[in-house]
């Protein structure tokens, strides 16, 4: 019996969901890394809008912002940029330690990484919430000055960047295609460079890669929009609370997914040169 359009749509949707949470090669890694990509958008929205124009996940932009601050460009915080850079390097180093201990088990690595991220972002949330600064109760759209004092800004930037350093190190080791969780440059490059193949060959692999890249981009946009909306209209603390909650969901999901041994937890052998 011929399949109906509705049946094909349901099958496609089922296939997409399965690829995110039960892929034979990656298990739930794609879905969990997409959730971490949302977190990246949220925390960078907070850092840009409330911490003096500093990136905590994208160190390329952060180094450029630090250079702007050095030459006296208004609105940029050199100390926040430097604290973020230092925090990111410490977080990446900590991620390296996790890789040395759990790199042979992808599930254990992501479980440890998300737990560390929850702790760091939760501490940043507590520091910001107890600071008594305007950013606790007011959105940045209604503030004429900074959301937080210099010390709180630097501490929160360092902690958030540390969490992103851990996340970057873990995602790099997991090496799930097109899901770095923090940088979309190569994802968008692949999307543009391979777009012709989608229309000319129409192969399943090309379409799957296109869908994966579009989804990674969409989740980053969604996280940034949600974080910016809260930071602007409610408070930066509310946006940090959202980031903490999303990380807690990721940590719980990873813990649930790693209760039992599974083939996806074993990294593939390195490619032959």
Order of alpha helices (4+ residues) and beta strands (2+ residues): alpha-alpha-alpha-alpha-alpha-alpha-alpha-alpha-alpha-alpha
